[in-house]
Amino acid sequence: MDVHFKDLGHHIILDNGIVQVTISKPGGIVTGLRYGGLDNLLEVLNKETNRGYWDLNWNEPGGKDTFDVPSGTSFRVVDANKDKVEVAFIRPYNPSSSWKMVPLNIEKRFSLLRGSSGFYTYAIYEHPSGWLDFSLNQTRVTFKLRKDRFQYMAIADNRQRLMPLPDDRMPDKCKILAYPEAVLLTRPANALLQGEVDDKYQYSCDNRENRVHGWISFDPMIGFWVITPSDEFRNGGPLKQNLTSHVGPTSLAMFHSAHYAGDELCPKFHSGEAWQKVFGPVFIYLNNASRGTHPFSLWQDAKAQMIKEVQCWPYEWPESPLYRKRFERGCIFGQLLVQDRYVVEEIQAARYAFLGLSTPGGKGSWQIESKGYQFWSQADVNGYFTIENVCPGNYHLYGWVPGVLGDYMKEGSINIYPGCRIDVGLLIYEPPRDGPTIWEIGTPDRTAAEFFIPEPNPCYINKLFLNHPERFRQYGLWERYSEIYDSNDLIYTVGASDWRRDWYFAHTCRIKSDGSLHPSTWQVKFQVRSWKENSLYKLRLAIASSTNAAIQVRFNDPNIYKPHFDTMQFGKDNAIARHGIHGLYHLFNIEISGNLLVEGENTLYLTQRKPTSPFTGVMYDYLRLEEVSS
């Protein structure tokens, strides 16, 4: 069937015979979605402005965070034929507005293609030079589905379940826990969910894994899926974590956020700075099946559709000249090797390394980059990599290697131009290293996942994550440290302890029985042989996450007033509270004079000195002590 466009005055309808999309005019809010026998998949009990919409959070310098659902003031048909309709809703910045408006021109677009079981949306944000300073804290697309139909959520093969209803989170049916997002279900409509914790952050996901997620209705059997075929327009790179779907039933396409990172991920724009960015397109995919079909089959079909969308990226149909088509993009390729002579004398392949092009900066700067685009790929077992479909521009090449400490960055910038295929050749990464390893704890993988993660308090469980690979997503694990180490803080003995069971995944405050918070000091006991007073040592502290923490380092005397090293307070990740296993990565390289150590047994004391909140603390990625070679 041909694609049809109908203008009803205050609404427009896009219809291809499979799906019918109703959008407010000129606002550009999706008010209706007809498919599979349902007149509207979106929540009909909500106001039309609270069904399917783009939104953002922003603030002026020093001002309060403002939430905005930008509503268009003008509308135009970009393209309309039997194969495609693309429409645009524009909200220009009006400095004379009676209310504070984010200083952006915003153009939202929606597209429906012939034979497509779903629709696309993307947007162009523009900040011309000379406009006001501001910070863009978050932007996304939000869809609120019918709560009487969509009650089964799926975001991964092993992360899907029948969910609570939004009504179950009302004050008379639940108990708010340590923060408003987390509640204990006391009177849910489904009695099987009683006593469980619901928290939207339990369903977060790394950008690189966040390709498809959504909801399933059982009657009729319909799936609603948000498919994001590329990460290039998301902030923070492939390890940035974002929300997906959660009780509502709500599905999100997240583009910018500060989640699991803090204010560093909120780009600041200045009056003399001109900026444009295309967010999306993302695909809203709909599928159906006969009643009684197992929901996993709809999930499998959604994954198959996601693969098709990824293979079609970049799309050829968007009409905006700012969206770069395949022929306008370029490519780089090469091989990365690792030279760590204190591990293996020969140069080794950077097995499964992650390589990415991002805005020029320092090592690791890609993880706090939010204004430009990023393009990432994973090398093969031999370190060969290709980064395709890169938009024209000037970039640095960044990366890291699983199992290898630190950040890689190629010297010099790389200029990408349309049609280019740039061979960057053989690249050598020399990770931080000054001498042989005396001892190490953990695996340098930028997460704390390999360490001990306890069973949750049985009063605060989410059954989905029982016996689950991501058991760190259980609520309240920050309290479990003080319960497990009830009389003394953690003591780890090199050579006898096992970090998988003896190194707690998060170094938090100590919570006493009266609720008071206190610093906690962990000990690492280790042997030094062939000690010389004039020797030098290097302690590597790789941090997977920090929330307002400060780690003091002392050797052999925990009571000296001035520590041998202090990280000072750093990090706003909030990953401990939000069930993450990592946030922003930090690496501290600490020089240790030999006169601080002794022949034989030594003790390293690590004190988390900021008892400001139960969520304050760090997650270690990896620790290593080296003897510096002369």
Number of C-alpha atoms within 10 A of each C-alpha: 11 14 21 20 22 11 12 11 9 10 18 19 18 25 23 24 15 16 19 23 22 21 25 22 23 20 23 30 24 25 24 22 23 16 20 17 12 13 12 18 26 27 25 17 11 13 9 17 15 18 23 24 23 22 15 19 20 23 20 18 14 8 10 10 14 15 15 15 16 23 23 20 13 15 19 13 12 16 14 15 13 13 16 21 21 22 22 24 27 22 19 20 16 14 13 8 8 7 8 13 17 26 24 21 17 20 22 25 25 24 24 27 22 19 15 17 20 24 22 20 21 21 22 19 16 18 24 15 13 11 17 18 17 22 22 25 24 20 21 18 22 20 25 21 26 20 21 11 20 30 21 19 27 26 24 18 10 12 14 19 15 15 19 26 18 15 16 22 23 15 12 12 16 22 18 16 16 13 9 9 13 21 25 24 25 19 18 22 14 12 11 9 20 17 21 22 25 28 23 18 23 24 21 22 20 17 23 15 13 24 25 25 26 28 30 25 22 19 14 17 21 25 27 26 30 29 26 22 23 21 22 22 21 26 29 30 26 22 18 24 27 22 20 26 25 24 22 21 25 24 24 23 27 23 22 25 27 23 23 28 26 18 17 18 24 26 21 19 21 17 14 13 14 13 15 15 16 20 24 25 24 20 25 19 21 26 19 22 16 11 12 10 12 12 22 13 12 23 26 13 15 23 19 12 20 22 15 12 19 15 11 12 14 20 15 12 12 21 15 15 7 11 22 20 19 18 13 15 20 21 19 20 17 16 20 28 20 21 17 19 16 12 12 10 9 11 15 17 21 26 20 20 26 21 23 22 26 26 20 17 15 12 16 18 17 25 20 20 22 26 21 19 24 24 21 24 18 19 23 17 12 15 23 20 21 20 20 16 22 26 22 17 16 14 22 21 24 24 22 24 27 15 16 20 23 24 20 23 22 15 9 10 15 18 13 20 17 18 15 17 16 17 12 14 12 12 15 18 23 17 17 14 21 17 19 16 17 17 16 16 21 21 22 24 19 28 24 27 23 19 22 17 23 16 14 21 14 9 12 19 20 21 14 18 17 15 9 12 10 18 20 25 27 27 28 23 24 23 18 18 22 20 15 13 13 14 9 12 16 19 18 20 15 16 10 10 15 15 19 15 13 16 22 23 27 25 28 32 29 26 22 14 10 6 9 13 17 18 17 23 23 20 20 17 18 18 17 15 10 8 16 13 12 9 16 21 23 20 20 21 19 25 23 26 31 32 27 19 27 22 25 19 21 22 21 16 13 18 10 10 8 11 17 15 16 18 14 12 15 16 23 21 28 23 27 30 23 24 24 27 24 28 29 25 23 19 18 14 14 17 16 20 14 15 12 15 22 18 12 11 12 18 21 20 23 22 23 26 21 21 21 15 16 20 25 27 32 30 28 31 28 23 19 21 22 20 21 16 11 7
